[in-house]
Every structure is written in C-alpha cells, then in structure tokens.
Amino acid sequence: MKDKIILKSTDLFLNLGFKSVTMDDIANEMGISKKTIYQHFQNKTKLVEATAMHVFEKISHGIDCICELNTNPIEEIYEIKKFVMLNLKDEKSSPQYQLQKYYPKIYASLKGKQFEKMIGCVTRNLERGVSQKLYRDTIEIDFVARLYFNGIVSLKDQTIFPREDFSMIMLMNNYIEYHLRGICSSKGLETLTQLNTNLK
C-alpha cells in the first residue's frame, strides 16, 4: 500500500503541484481513507519527501541506463533530456519551484543529490566528448560541468523564466543547444547540425 500511495501522490503532485494537492485529494483518488495514508506517512511533509526521492531515484536509474548505452555523447544529452521531460510531465505544475517555496528543507536535500548525480554524469559525458574529438580539448571540464548544472537549475526559477512566457521544453532545447555550441569542436558541430536536422 505504501508504494501505491507514493505512486499516486507522485502523479498528482507532478500534475497539480505539491501545494494544491491535499491528503484528502490523494485518499479520494485512491478510494481509501485518509487514516490509511497516515498509517504509512506521519504527515504531508513526509509524503512529499518520499515522492520527491521516488522521482529522483527513478530519473537517476533511467539516466544510468542511458549512459550505459555508451552512445555518441551529443546524442546522450538529448536522450537524457527526452527521458527527464517525459518523467516530469513537462513540469506543468513546476514541482521543483513549489518544492523550493513550500518545502525548502526537502528541496535543499534533493538539490544536493541532483548536484552529485549530474556532476558525475556530465563530467563523464564531457570526458567522452573530448576523447572522441566532438568537444574541444581546451574546455575546463569541472568548470563546464558545474556551469551546466547551475544553468539547468536556473531554468526552473520562475522569477527568471516565467512559465507563461517560457515552456520547459523550449527552455531545455535552447539551453542544450547553447551548451553544446559552446563546447563542440568543428566535428562536434557537424554532428549537432545533423542531429538537429534529424529531430525536425
């Protein structure tokens, strides 16, 4: 039952937002009593924490699976973006933004985990890109990896990018192209151009 509650709560939180979904909403959606939820989760904060970590673990596992395929590093970035967007439902309710605003401790913990995960993943991608001569061999890998993470986080800041003016898919597509054009070698730019042509 605990896993079912987490799955249903994740779906509701991602679609409607952490703030607007109540324990009553979850109970009604599942056709169970609120008391049943409280048997597994002390309060809504504990449930929010469990769902946030569930999403993180699910996305982390998916990213690991993509990285294990050892594809072209440029294609890998696009595949990861596609997978993340699919699992975050295009962030219609801006869950990360709501988490930061209403559950700052959970957000801070999650951001730390995301940082560790992304730095490792992006660093390996950059190293592979350099070794395959798709990225310039003069790039400072640790600097670029941290810059990339910081940029991804800032895309979710609605004070900078209001969702009514910038959709998440538009932001991600433009940011990835901006990132790659800054680090690609001439060979990498050819690959990127070809990939963009195929995606259209």
C-alpha positions as CSV (number, residue, x, y, z in Angstrom):
1,M,0.0,0.0,0.0
2,K,2.8,2.4,0.8
3,D,4.3,2.1,-2.7
4,K,0.8,2.6,-4.2
5,I,0.4,5.8,-2.2
6,I,3.8,7.1,-3.3
7,L,3.0,6.4,-7.0
8,K,-0.5,8.0,-6.9
9,S,0.9,11.0,-4.9
10,T,3.8,11.4,-7.4
11,D,1.3,11.6,-10.3
12,L,-0.9,14.1,-8.5
13,F,2.0,16.3,-7.3
14,L,3.7,16.4,-10.7
15,N,0.4,17.3,-12.5
16,L,-1.2,19.6,-10.0
17,G,1.6,20.8,-7.7
18,F,2.8,20.0,-4.1
19,K,0.9,22.9,-2.6
20,S,-2.5,22.3,-4.1
21,V,-2.9,18.6,-3.6
22,T,-4.2,17.7,-0.1
23,M,-4.2,14.4,1.8
24,D,-8.0,14.2,1.1
25,D,-7.4,14.5,-2.6
26,I,-5.0,11.6,-2.5
27,A,-7.3,9.5,-0.4
28,N,-10.3,10.2,-2.7
29,E,-8.3,9.4,-5.8
30,M,-7.2,6.1,-4.4
31,G,-10.6,5.2,-2.9
32,I,-9.1,4.8,0.6
33,S,-9.4,6.7,3.9
34,K,-7.0,9.4,4.9
35,K,-6.3,7.3,8.0
36,T,-4.7,4.7,5.8
37,I,-2.3,7.2,4.4
38,Y,-1.4,8.4,7.9
39,Q,-0.5,4.8,8.8
40,H,2.3,5.0,6.4
41,F,3.2,8.7,6.4
42,Q,3.2,10.8,9.6
43,N,2.2,14.0,7.7
44,K,2.1,15.5,4.2
45,T,5.7,16.7,4.5
46,K,6.9,13.1,5.0
47,L,4.8,12.1,1.9
48,V,6.2,14.9,-0.2
49,E,9.7,13.9,0.8
50,A,9.0,10.2,-0.1
51,T,7.6,11.2,-3.5
52,A,10.4,13.6,-4.3
53,M,13.0,10.9,-3.5
54,H,11.0,8.4,-5.6
55,V,11.1,10.7,-8.6
56,F,14.8,11.3,-8.1
57,E,15.6,7.6,-7.8
58,K,13.5,6.8,-10.9
59,I,15.1,9.5,-13.0
60,S,18.6,8.6,-11.7
61,H,18.1,5.0,-12.7
62,G,16.9,6.0,-16.2
63,I,19.9,8.3,-16.7
64,D,22.2,5.5,-15.6
65,C,20.6,3.2,-18.2
66,I,21.0,5.8,-21.0
67,C,24.7,6.4,-20.0
68,E,25.4,2.6,-20.0
69,L,24.4,2.5,-23.7
70,N,27.7,4.5,-24.4
71,T,26.2,6.3,-27.4
72,N,27.6,9.4,-29.0
73,P,28.0,12.0,-26.1
74,I,25.9,14.6,-28.0
75,E,23.1,12.2,-28.6
76,E,23.3,11.1,-25.0
77,I,22.5,14.6,-23.8
78,Y,19.4,14.7,-26.0
79,E,18.3,11.2,-24.9
80,I,18.6,12.2,-21.2
81,K,16.7,15.4,-21.8
82,K,13.9,13.5,-23.5
83,F,13.7,10.9,-20.7
84,V,13.7,13.6,-17.9
85,M,11.0,15.6,-19.7
86,L,8.8,12.6,-20.1
87,N,9.1,11.7,-16.4
88,L,8.5,15.3,-15.2
89,K,5.3,15.7,-17.3
90,D,6.8,18.8,-18.9
91,E,6.7,20.3,-15.3
92,K,3.2,21.8,-15.9
93,S,2.8,22.5,-12.2
94,S,6.5,23.5,-11.7
95,P,7.0,20.9,-8.9
96,Q,10.7,22.0,-8.3
97,Y,9.6,25.6,-7.9
98,Q,6.8,24.7,-5.4
99,L,9.2,22.4,-3.5
100,Q,11.6,25.2,-3.1
101,K,8.9,27.6,-1.9
102,Y,6.9,25.4,0.4
103,Y,9.3,22.6,1.4
104,P,12.8,24.3,1.4
105,K,14.5,21.5,3.5
106,I,13.4,18.8,1.1
107,Y,14.4,21.0,-1.8
108,A,17.8,21.6,-0.4
109,S,18.4,17.9,0.2
110,L,17.1,17.0,-3.3
111,K,19.3,19.7,-4.9
112,G,22.4,18.2,-3.2
113,K,21.6,14.7,-4.5
114,Q,20.9,16.1,-8.0
115,F,24.2,18.0,-7.9
116,E,26.2,14.8,-7.1
117,K,24.3,12.8,-9.8
118,M,24.6,15.4,-12.5
119,I,28.2,16.4,-11.9
120,G,29.2,12.8,-12.3
121,C,27.1,12.2,-15.4
122,V,28.0,15.5,-17.1
123,T,31.7,15.1,-16.3
124,R,31.8,11.6,-17.9
125,N,29.9,13.0,-20.9
126,L,32.4,15.8,-21.3
127,E,35.4,13.5,-21.0
128,R,34.0,11.1,-23.6
129,G,33.2,14.0,-25.9
130,V,36.8,15.3,-25.6
131,S,38.3,11.9,-26.2
132,Q,36.1,11.4,-29.3
133,K,37.1,14.8,-30.5
134,L,33.4,16.0,-30.5
135,Y,34.2,18.6,-27.8
136,R,37.1,21.0,-27.8
137,D,40.1,19.6,-25.8
138,T,40.7,23.0,-24.3
139,I,37.5,23.1,-22.2
140,E,37.8,23.1,-18.4
141,I,35.7,20.0,-17.7
142,D,34.9,20.6,-14.0
143,F,34.0,24.3,-14.7
144,V,31.7,23.4,-17.6
145,A,30.0,20.6,-15.6
146,R,29.2,22.9,-12.7
147,L,28.1,25.7,-15.1
148,Y,25.8,23.2,-16.9
149,F,24.2,22.1,-13.6
150,N,23.7,25.7,-12.5
151,G,22.1,26.6,-15.8
152,I,19.6,23.7,-15.6
153,V,18.6,24.7,-12.0
154,S,18.1,28.3,-13.1
155,L,15.8,27.3,-15.9
156,K,13.3,26.2,-13.2
157,D,13.4,29.6,-11.5
158,Q,10.1,31.2,-12.5
159,T,11.3,34.6,-11.4
160,I,13.8,34.4,-14.2
161,F,11.8,32.3,-16.7
162,P,8.0,32.8,-16.1
163,R,6.2,29.6,-17.3
164,E,3.6,31.6,-19.2
165,D,6.4,33.0,-21.4
166,F,8.8,30.1,-21.5
167,S,7.7,26.4,-21.7
168,M,10.1,23.9,-20.1
169,I,10.6,22.1,-23.4
170,M,11.6,25.4,-25.2
171,L,14.0,26.2,-22.4
172,M,15.6,22.8,-22.3
173,N,16.0,22.6,-26.1
174,N,17.6,26.1,-26.3
175,Y,19.8,25.6,-23.3
176,I,21.2,22.3,-24.6
177,E,22.0,23.8,-28.0
178,Y,23.6,26.8,-26.2
179,H,25.7,24.4,-24.1
180,L,26.8,22.2,-26.9
181,R,27.6,25.1,-29.3
182,G,29.9,26.5,-26.6
183,I,31.9,23.3,-26.2
184,C,31.7,21.4,-29.6
185,S,34.7,21.1,-31.9
186,S,34.1,21.5,-35.7
187,K,33.5,17.7,-35.8
188,G,31.0,18.0,-32.9
189,L,29.2,20.9,-34.6
190,E,28.7,18.8,-37.7
191,T,27.2,16.0,-35.5
192,L,25.0,18.5,-33.7
193,T,23.7,20.0,-37.0
194,Q,23.0,16.5,-38.4
195,L,21.2,15.6,-35.2
196,N,19.1,18.8,-35.2
197,T,18.1,18.1,-38.8
198,N,17.0,14.6,-37.9
199,L,15.0,15.8,-34.9
200,K,13.0,18.2,-37.0
